[in-house]
Structure formats: structure tokens, C-alpha cells
Amino acid sequence: MKKEKDSKNFNIDEQSELYKLLVKLFSSWSNWEIYQSLYLKKLLPSLKISLDKANDNEKEIISKIKNISTKEEWENLEIIAKYVYKNEKLIERKNKCFSLFYETLNNNLFIDCFDYIKFNKLFDEKDKIELFIELNKKIDEYVIRVKQNIDKNSEKFLDKEVFDSFIENLSELPQKRQQEIKFYLSEQIKHAKTLTCLENILSEYNFEEADSYFFNKPVSLLHEKYEKLKAKYIKKWFEEKQKIQINNEQSLAIAKNTQNTLITARAGSGKTRTIACRAIFAMEKENLKPTEIMLLAFNKKAAEEIQQRIANDFNYTRFNKYTARTFHSLAWAIVNPKEEPIWDDRDNDVKQKLTSFIQCLYKTKNIWNEEFKNKLYEVYRDDESNINQKFILQNLSDEQRYIFLRNKKRVTLNGGKVDSNGEKWIADFLFEHDIKYAYSKLLTYSKAKLYRPDFTLYVNNKNYIIEHWGIDENDMLKQTAKNFRKSWDEYHEEMQWKRKTCKIKGIPLIETSIKDMEDGRVVFENKLKEKLERL
């Protein structure tokens, strides 16, 4: 006996054209719900054979079905139609359940509850397992929503009537779900009681006492809630007692109870004010002495600004002027060296001194600490800048990363700045070999078009030019870096113009490109060395 094919053998889903046409056909048949068996077993097979007795609507739909169906689908259209009908009934039952579910949630005024028994009755219908799984997902969402409502309104449950009413409404839920919500509620009530006690302490501006109470209370209260509450009263304290206005974000930064706090904000957003207020708060409310606080800045201007803010703007006299200082002045005070500094931001000859220092390190054979020499040299020679830059790039959007790379400058061994890694490699190589050069020096202009070669060398009373091209001239795909402002063709046209200009001027041109960098820095430098030696 031939086994009937299963609808699962056909790739029919609710979005397919065949599925939609069959649903349309069912809806066109009158009394479909009563005579569906007759329609599927008698009418549909006859329509497949001939459309002579079909109405216009049936002719149109059956013709479309035949055009889009495979041979196998057409032969087994009755089986597929039976599956579509069955699936549509299941969807109808699901929608009925979900409609009831959302109606219950939307009509709720405070804490969500629903009649679980009504849902249970619906589970007795066909395909109840599949339906049960989907409804359970909705119930999971419901439980999350209940918890969120408890969290937002936890203090209201301190009222016994509200608490009893809520527990009663949970009676229709499965036992496991009841226990889950009840436990969560009990924890939140503990939190609410703790927050109430903390608020009473903070309202008196007893911040140390509040911290002690919070950290010794055996309640899993989230730090975030306490810090927000504490920040609220810190803001009030500054306004009332210190006559200083701070915003919510600044007060939250001061309220942090962590060992380390990172504050990031745009320029002019009030970071200096936040640091100054944190110092005042530490002295006034955490009983720290001015000599127990140190504020460090990267430059003298920032350190002086913090001092002025605290002493002048805030009229706070307890602050020691030596408390805010630069990293360099701190190091100088600790070491107290007798030697002359090679770095001092007040000295106009800093760049020259720093360059001489690196040259000295590089050339000295018997330096007292060879490891120190190598490590310091690597830092100046490194073309990846530093760890901070890598971190920054990871946290930027594509557009922000493009802007950052476009405007980024690489620092060379002699303290100069260049635009690309390739140019840094060249500049470092020239510096290491005592070859004098000028970077981006004006050579000529033509029809208002300036020409500034990458490097102009001065060797044996003669000029040479080095150009590092940012494209691979032989690249069939004509690819350019993301931070390029010109197209490949525009850049290549400019290369040709520069070559022609050098030829007219009679200046030897040495060329490198990003293609030469593919095998790393050492290989690149060897290629550059060969080109220089040939000239």
C-alpha cells in the first residue's frame, strides 16, 4: 500500500507565495469551516483536472498556484492544503491566547497579574505542547515585568494592604513562579527598608555614617541605588553649605565608593570642577587633611587651574597650593636631581635637547644600562604610539576612527611629526644614519599648485627627494586606505606630476610605497638603504 506523503517533505512556510495563495483560496469558499473536508477531498482535486466549472476567483488562484508550484507540489497539492489549513487553525488559537494575555496586562493599573486558569483551559486544545512553549515564553516576559514593577515601587510594599493584595493575586500562578516572585519581593522590601534608613542618615549629611551603615548591612543592595541616593544629598550639601552648584553627573562621580573612578567627558563639561569638589568633599566630609590629598595634572596650566578653582572660585582656604601639581614636578620633588633637565615645558630648546639625548643614547656603546637604552629606544621608534591609542581605536565608530587616523601624526626619533607609518620609518632611518633632511619643505608651485616633497635630503652639497606613495601603483583593484581624501586615480595623477617636476628640476627622486612595507620594517629599511646607496 502506497504511503501518503507528509507535508513536512515540502518547504512550505507562512511567508511563501504558495501558502498565501491557498489561504486566499480557502477564504473564497463559502462555509469553509463546515465543508472544509469536502472542499479538500472533492473540489480541489477536480479543479486541478479542469477549471471549466470554476468561478473567476478560483480560476485566477488555481492558475497562479500551478505556475509557481513544482511538479511534486502540484501532484500533492491536497496534502499541502491540509497542512496549511491545520497551521492556520493553530495560528488562530495562538492569537486568541496572546490577545487574552496582553488584554490582561494592558488592563492592569499597578502590579501585573492574570488568570492562569483561563490559559490552562486553552492548553487542552490540539497542538497544546507547541502552544504551551510559546505561552511560557510570554509568561517569562510577564515575570520579568512583575519584577521590574516591584523594583520601581518597592517602598509601596511596606504598606501591609498593598503587600497582602499582591500576594493574593499571585495565587493563580504555578507554585514555582509564585516562590520566585515572593523571594524577589522579600529582597526588594529589605532593600526599601535599608534605603529608607540610609536616606534619613544622608539627609543630615552624615556621609561617613551612611557609608558605614551601607557596607555593613547584610543586604544585597545594589551599589548603583545607594550611589544615586548619596549623590542626591552631596549635590544638596554643596549647594547649601559650600554655595557651589554641581550637576547630577558631577555629584554621582563624587559619590562613587570605588577605589578608582574613571571620569570621561568632553572639553568644558566640568571635569576640573568635579575634581576640585571631590577634594573639598574629602577634606570636609571624609576628614582627610590637605597633606593627605594629591591632585596630579599633565601640565602646569591644569594644575594651576585646580588650585585657582578651589582657592578663588570656591573661596576654600584649607587647600594647600602644593597639593595640586604636575607629574613632572612631583618626580622632581621626590628625586631632587642636580643634573640639568632635558625636558622643561618652559624651555624653548626642549626639542633640541631631547633629540640630542636620544642621539647620545643610540651612539653610546658603553652606556651603564644597555637594557634601559634599548627599551627607551623602542618606545621612540615604535610606530603604534601607545596602548591608549589602541584602546581608543577599539571604542570609536567607523566615522570617528576615520577622523582620528586622518588627523593623527606619528612622532619620529628626532621629535618631529609625520603623517604616516611609512614616513616615520623613513624619518627614523635617516635620523639613525645622520642624514640631514627637511620634511614637507616647499619645493615649487605651478598654477597655484604647491609641491612639498615628503623628504628633502642634503648630502654632499646636493639635494635629493624621497617620496613615500600611499598606494600600490600596480594594484589592479586600485585600493586606497580608508583615511584617504583622494581617489586612486587622483592620487596617481599627482604622483606623475611630482615625478615630472623632479625631472624638470634635475633633482634625483627616491621612491617607496606601501607595497614596500608588506614584509615589515627591517625589509623596508633594507630596500631604502639599497636605493640610497645607488645614488
Secondary structure, DSSP 4 states (H G I P E B T S, - for coil): -PPPPPGGGS---TTSHHHHHHHHHHHHSTTHHHHHHHIIIIIHHHHHH--TT--HHHHHHHHHHHHHS-HHHHHTHHHHHHHHHHHHHHHHHHHHHHHHHHHHHHT-SSS----HHHHHHHTTSTTHHHHHHHHHHHHHHHHHHHHHHHHHTGGGGGSHHHHHHHHHHGGGS-HHHHHHHHHHHHHHHHHHHHHHHHHHHHTTT-HHHHHHHHHHS-S---HHHHHHHHHHHHHHHIIIII-----HHHHHHHH--SS-------TTSSHHHHHHHHHHHHHHHS---GGG--EEESSHHHHHHHHHIIIIIS---S--TTTEEEHHHHHHHHH--SSPPS--TT-TTHHHHHHHHHHHHHH-SS-S-HHHHHHHHHHHH-SS--HHHHHHHHTS-HHHHHHHHHH--EE-TTS-EESSHHHHHHHHHHHHTT--EEES---EEETTEEE--SEEEEETTEEEEEEEESS-TT-TT----TT-SS-HHHHHHHHHHHHHHHHHHT--EEEEEGGGGTT-HHHHHHHHHHHHHH-
